[in-house]
Amino acid sequence: MDEEKLRSRIPVLAQLTGILAVVTYAAGFLALSLHHASFGISQFNLLRPKIISAGVLFFVLAALAAIETTQAFGFHLDGDKLPGTDNISVPTRRHVRWIYSLAFLLIALVASALLLRQFLGDSPPGDALYKWALGAVFPSAAAVAAIPLLFMRKRKGELAACVVVVVLSVLWMVYCVYRTRDTTFSVLVAWFLLCSYDFYVVRGALKDIRQLSNVNWVQAVTLAMGTVVFFGVQVYPRIRSGFGGGSPSQATVQFVDKSPFDGTGEARVWFIDETDFGFYVIRSKEAKKAIFLPRNTIAAIYFGEEPVQPKGEQPKKEPTQNAPSAKP
């Protein structure tokens, strides 16, 4: 790349970077607001730190799906020719493109979602996840290998055979995802499908800026808003707080005075978010109504399951009363 081309692309890259930053921030704000609204929290502060982390997570997870879509579909448009399809009729060539790409994309998204499940899941996955997810991947890989072989035979009915192979593979994968009994894994698979479809719709404009006039902006904006809403309602709450997600983190709070819950000096809670004035918590992980604790009422916070006891100090035991004697 010569110096003149590099200089001409710098303004374009600067504009794209600015647009990307605005989109990331807007997506993080909407996702975080939806997550807080599910607990009855209404915050409209534009400078919340978690907005950035939520936006970055949205961008990263959406980018992974876009990369998988690019690997499967590429930037080929409806009028482009795929390599290796010169000797195939036009209708058949189109079917080869979407059949092969769909099978490859399903394998990629299931494998990627399976890997993401290990790091972003709000709870450890069970053994059924590994068994059934792998059972979904390997038959689909065999289907991808069988599709080109069917077309190389150049016999009648090869197109119908490929359609049957892909349909059976998709049905088998749906069944395997259902049998994992893992809601988080199913949500990640749905997220990959949604983001991949979004990217596939606008791929023409990404390849050639002149294609922007052909984009259905009503459909594009609707899909974008639906994707952000799905992320804020289903995906973001399942990501571990250690990765900047919205999954509540457990801790034990020691109060300056008595606990507002039961009158004792400490309480086990789940943290949702914090502000300059206090913390939003819930009493159990399944609770849907948040409680605000002011900072000046809290003496210490022990993150984890149990509070740390100082050396030489034994945990307090509740006094026990002797049972009344049966003798007179």
C-alpha positions as CSV (number, residue, x, y, z in Angstrom):
1,M,0.0,0.0,0.0
2,D,1.5,3.3,-1.1
3,E,1.5,6.5,1.0
4,E,-1.2,8.2,-1.0
5,K,-3.7,5.4,-0.5
6,L,-2.8,5.3,3.2
7,R,-3.5,9.0,3.5
8,S,-6.8,8.7,1.7
9,R,-8.0,6.0,4.0
10,I,-7.1,7.7,7.3
11,P,-10.1,10.1,7.3
12,V,-12.4,7.1,6.5
13,L,-10.9,5.1,9.3
14,A,-11.3,8.0,11.7
15,Q,-15.0,8.4,10.8
16,L,-15.6,4.6,11.2
17,T,-13.9,4.7,14.5
18,G,-16.1,7.5,15.7
19,I,-19.3,5.8,14.5
20,L,-18.2,2.5,16.1
21,A,-17.6,4.3,19.4
22,V,-21.1,5.9,19.3
23,V,-22.8,2.7,18.4
24,T,-21.0,0.8,21.1
25,Y,-21.9,3.3,23.8
26,A,-25.5,3.5,22.7
27,A,-25.8,-0.3,22.7
28,G,-24.3,-0.5,26.1
29,F,-26.6,2.2,27.5
30,L,-29.7,0.5,26.1
31,A,-28.6,-3.0,27.3
32,L,-27.7,-1.8,30.8
33,S,-30.9,0.2,31.1
34,L,-33.0,-2.9,30.1
35,H,-31.1,-5.0,32.6
36,H,-31.6,-2.5,35.4
37,A,-35.3,-2.1,34.5
38,S,-35.8,-5.9,35.0
39,F,-35.0,-5.3,38.7
40,G,-37.1,-2.1,39.0
41,I,-34.0,0.2,38.9
42,S,-34.4,3.4,36.9
43,Q,-31.1,5.1,36.2
44,F,-30.5,7.4,33.3
45,N,-27.0,8.6,34.2
46,L,-25.1,8.7,30.9
47,L,-21.7,8.4,32.8
48,R,-22.2,5.0,34.4
49,P,-19.0,3.0,34.2
50,K,-20.8,-0.2,33.3
51,I,-22.2,1.3,30.1
52,I,-18.7,1.0,28.5
53,S,-18.3,-2.6,29.6
54,A,-21.8,-3.6,28.4
55,G,-21.1,-1.9,25.0
56,V,-17.7,-3.6,24.6
57,L,-19.3,-7.0,25.4
58,F,-22.0,-6.3,22.8
59,F,-19.5,-5.4,20.2
60,V,-17.2,-8.3,20.9
61,L,-19.9,-11.0,20.8
62,A,-21.5,-9.5,17.7
63,A,-18.1,-9.3,16.0
64,L,-17.5,-13.0,16.7
65,A,-20.8,-13.8,15.0
66,A,-19.9,-11.5,12.1
67,I,-16.5,-13.2,11.7
68,E,-18.2,-16.6,11.5
69,T,-20.6,-15.3,8.9
70,T,-17.8,-13.9,6.9
71,Q,-16.0,-17.2,7.0
72,A,-19.1,-19.0,5.9
73,F,-20.8,-16.6,3.4
74,G,-17.9,-14.3,2.6
75,F,-18.8,-11.0,0.9
76,H,-20.3,-12.7,-2.1
77,L,-23.4,-11.0,-3.4
78,D,-26.2,-12.5,-5.4
79,G,-24.6,-11.7,-8.7
80,D,-21.1,-13.0,-7.8
81,K,-19.7,-16.3,-8.8
82,L,-18.2,-18.7,-6.3
83,P,-14.9,-20.4,-7.1
84,G,-15.3,-23.9,-8.3
85,T,-18.9,-23.5,-9.6
86,D,-18.3,-22.6,-13.2
87,N,-19.5,-26.0,-14.5
88,I,-22.7,-25.9,-12.4
89,S,-25.9,-24.3,-13.6
90,V,-27.0,-21.0,-12.1
91,P,-30.0,-22.2,-10.0
92,T,-27.9,-25.2,-8.7
93,R,-25.0,-22.9,-8.0
94,R,-27.1,-20.7,-5.8
95,H,-28.4,-23.7,-3.9
96,V,-24.9,-24.9,-3.4
97,R,-23.9,-21.6,-1.9
98,W,-26.6,-21.4,0.7
99,I,-26.7,-25.1,1.5
100,Y,-22.9,-25.3,2.1
101,S,-22.7,-22.0,3.8
102,L,-25.6,-22.8,6.1
103,A,-24.1,-26.1,7.2
104,F,-20.7,-24.5,7.8
105,L,-22.2,-21.6,9.7
106,L,-24.2,-23.9,12.0
107,I,-21.0,-25.8,12.9
108,A,-19.1,-22.6,13.5
109,L,-21.8,-21.0,15.7
110,V,-22.4,-24.1,17.8
111,A,-18.6,-24.6,18.4
112,S,-18.1,-20.9,19.2
113,A,-21.2,-20.8,21.5
114,L,-19.9,-23.9,23.2
115,L,-16.5,-22.2,23.9
116,L,-18.1,-19.0,25.0
117,R,-20.4,-20.9,27.4
118,Q,-17.3,-21.9,29.4
119,F,-16.2,-18.3,30.0
120,L,-19.3,-16.2,29.9
121,G,-21.9,-18.5,31.5
122,D,-23.4,-17.4,34.8
123,S,-23.1,-21.0,36.2
124,P,-20.9,-24.0,35.5
125,P,-22.3,-26.2,32.6
126,G,-23.4,-29.7,33.2
127,D,-22.1,-32.9,31.6
128,A,-25.1,-33.0,29.2
129,L,-23.9,-29.9,27.5
130,Y,-20.6,-31.4,26.3
131,K,-22.2,-34.7,25.3
132,W,-25.1,-33.3,23.2
133,A,-23.2,-30.3,21.8
134,L,-20.5,-32.5,20.4
135,G,-23.2,-34.8,19.2
136,A,-24.6,-31.9,17.2
137,V,-21.2,-30.8,15.7
138,F,-19.9,-34.1,14.3
139,P,-22.9,-35.2,12.2
140,S,-23.1,-31.6,10.8
141,A,-19.4,-31.8,9.9
142,A,-20.2,-35.1,8.0
143,A,-23.0,-33.4,6.2
144,V,-20.7,-30.6,5.1
145,A,-18.3,-33.2,3.7
146,A,-21.2,-35.0,1.9
147,I,-22.7,-32.0,0.1
148,P,-19.8,-31.4,-2.3
149,L,-19.5,-35.1,-3.0
150,L,-23.2,-35.3,-3.9
151,F,-22.7,-32.5,-6.5
152,M,-19.6,-34.0,-7.9
153,R,-21.5,-37.1,-8.9
154,K,-23.7,-34.9,-11.3
155,R,-26.7,-37.2,-11.1
156,K,-30.4,-36.4,-10.9
157,G,-31.7,-35.6,-7.5
158,E,-28.5,-34.4,-6.0
159,L,-30.1,-31.1,-5.1
160,A,-33.0,-32.8,-3.3
161,A,-30.5,-35.0,-1.5
162,C,-28.5,-32.0,-0.3
163,V,-31.6,-30.3,1.0
164,V,-32.6,-33.5,2.9
165,V,-29.1,-33.7,4.4
166,V,-29.1,-30.1,5.6
167,V,-32.7,-30.3,6.9
168,L,-31.9,-33.4,8.9
169,S,-28.7,-31.9,10.2
170,V,-30.5,-28.8,11.4
171,L,-33.3,-30.8,13.0
172,W,-30.7,-33.0,14.8
173,M,-28.8,-29.9,16.0
174,V,-32.0,-28.3,17.3
175,Y,-32.8,-31.5,19.2
176,C,-29.3,-31.7,20.6
177,V,-29.4,-28.1,21.8
178,Y,-32.7,-28.9,23.5
179,R,-31.3,-32.0,25.2
180,T,-28.5,-30.1,26.7
181,R,-31.0,-28.6,29.2
182,D,-28.7,-25.5,29.3
183,T,-30.7,-22.3,28.8
184,T,-27.5,-20.2,28.6
185,F,-26.1,-22.3,25.7
186,S,-29.4,-22.1,23.8
187,V,-29.4,-18.3,24.3
188,L,-25.8,-18.1,22.9
189,V,-26.8,-20.1,19.9
190,A,-29.8,-17.9,19.2
191,W,-27.6,-14.8,19.6
192,F,-25.2,-16.1,17.0
193,L,-28.0,-16.8,14.6
194,L,-29.5,-13.3,15.1
195,C,-26.2,-11.5,14.7
196,S,-25.2,-13.5,11.7
197,Y,-28.5,-12.7,10.0
198,D,-28.0,-9.0,10.8
199,F,-24.6,-9.1,9.3
200,Y,-25.7,-11.0,6.2
201,V,-28.4,-8.4,5.5
202,V,-26.0,-5.5,5.4
203,R,-23.0,-7.3,3.9
204,G,-23.6,-5.6,0.5
205,A,-23.2,-2.1,2.0
206,L,-20.1,-3.3,3.9
207,K,-18.5,-4.4,0.7
208,D,-19.4,-1.4,-1.4
209,I,-20.5,1.9,0.2
210,R,-22.6,2.6,-2.9
211,Q,-24.9,-0.3,-1.9
212,L,-26.2,1.8,1.0
213,S,-29.0,3.1,-1.2
214,N,-30.2,-0.4,-1.7
215,V,-30.4,-1.2,2.0
216,N,-33.8,-1.6,3.6
217,W,-33.2,0.8,6.5
218,V,-36.5,0.0,8.2
219,Q,-35.6,-3.6,8.3
220,A,-32.0,-2.8,9.3
221,V,-32.9,-0.5,12.2
222,T,-35.6,-2.9,13.4
223,L,-33.1,-5.8,13.4
224,A,-30.4,-3.7,15.1
225,M,-32.8,-2.6,17.9
226,G,-34.1,-6.2,18.3
227,T,-30.5,-7.4,18.6
228,V,-29.7,-4.9,21.3
229,V,-32.9,-5.7,23.2
230,F,-32.1,-9.4,23.0
231,F,-28.6,-8.8,24.3
232,G,-29.8,-6.7,27.2
233,V,-32.6,-9.0,28.2
234,Q,-31.1,-12.5,27.6
235,V,-27.4,-12.4,27.0
236,Y,-26.0,-9.6,29.3
237,P,-27.6,-10.9,32.5
238,R,-26.0,-14.3,32.0
239,I,-22.4,-13.0,31.6
240,R,-20.3,-13.2,34.7
241,S,-19.6,-10.0,36.6
242,G,-15.9,-10.7,36.4
243,F,-16.1,-10.2,32.7
244,G,-18.1,-7.0,33.1
245,G,-21.5,-8.7,32.6
246,G,-24.7,-8.4,34.5
247,S,-24.8,-11.6,36.5
248,P,-25.2,-10.7,40.2
249,S,-22.1,-11.3,42.4
250,Q,-22.6,-12.8,45.9
251,A,-21.2,-11.1,49.0
252,T,-21.7,-10.8,52.7
253,V,-22.4,-7.3,54.0
254,Q,-21.6,-6.1,57.5
255,F,-23.6,-3.1,58.6
256,V,-22.6,-0.2,60.9
257,D,-25.8,-0.8,62.9
258,K,-28.3,-3.5,62.4
259,S,-29.3,-5.1,59.1
260,P,-32.5,-3.6,57.6
261,F,-33.5,-7.1,56.7
262,D,-33.6,-9.1,59.9
263,G,-32.1,-7.0,62.6
264,T,-28.7,-8.8,62.7
265,G,-25.3,-7.3,62.0
266,E,-24.7,-8.9,58.6
267,A,-26.6,-10.2,55.6
268,R,-26.0,-12.3,52.6
269,V,-26.9,-10.5,49.4
270,W,-26.2,-10.4,45.6
271,F,-24.8,-7.2,44.1
272,I,-26.3,-5.8,40.9
273,D,-24.7,-2.4,40.5
274,E,-23.2,0.5,42.6
275,T,-23.4,4.3,42.5
276,D,-21.6,7.1,44.3
277,F,-24.2,6.9,47.0
278,G,-24.7,3.2,47.5
279,F,-25.3,-0.3,46.2
280,Y,-28.2,-2.1,44.5
281,V,-28.6,-5.6,45.8
282,I,-31.1,-8.5,45.8
283,R,-31.7,-11.0,48.6
284,S,-31.5,-14.1,46.4
285,K,-30.3,-14.7,42.8
286,E,-33.8,-15.4,41.7
287,A,-35.2,-12.2,43.1
288,K,-36.5,-9.5,40.7
289,K,-36.8,-6.5,43.0
290,A,-33.6,-4.6,43.9
291,I,-32.9,-3.0,47.3
292,F,-30.8,0.1,47.6
293,L,-28.2,0.1,50.5
294,P,-26.6,3.5,51.3
295,R,-22.8,3.5,51.6
296,N,-22.8,5.1,55.1
297,T,-24.8,2.1,56.5
298,I,-22.2,-0.5,55.4
299,A,-19.1,-1.3,57.5
300,A,-17.5,-4.0,55.3
301,I,-18.2,-6.2,52.3
302,Y,-16.9,-9.8,52.1
303,F,-17.1,-11.0,48.5
304,G,-17.6,-14.7,48.3
305,E,-19.8,-17.2,50.1
306,E,-18.6,-16.7,53.7
307,P,-17.1,-13.6,55.5
308,V,-13.4,-13.9,56.4
309,Q,-12.9,-14.5,60.2
310,P,-9.8,-12.8,61.8
311,K,-7.2,-15.2,63.2
312,G,-7.9,-16.5,66.7
313,E,-11.5,-15.4,66.5
314,Q,-14.1,-18.1,66.4
315,P,-17.4,-17.6,64.6
316,K,-20.2,-16.7,66.9
317,K,-22.6,-19.5,67.7
318,E,-26.3,-19.1,68.4
319,P,-27.1,-19.7,72.1
320,T,-29.0,-23.0,72.6
321,Q,-31.6,-23.6,75.3
322,N,-31.7,-26.9,77.2
323,A,-34.8,-28.9,76.6
324,P,-37.1,-29.0,79.6
325,S,-36.8,-32.1,81.7
326,A,-39.7,-34.6,81.7
327,K,-39.2,-35.3,85.4
328,P,-41.2,-33.3,87.9
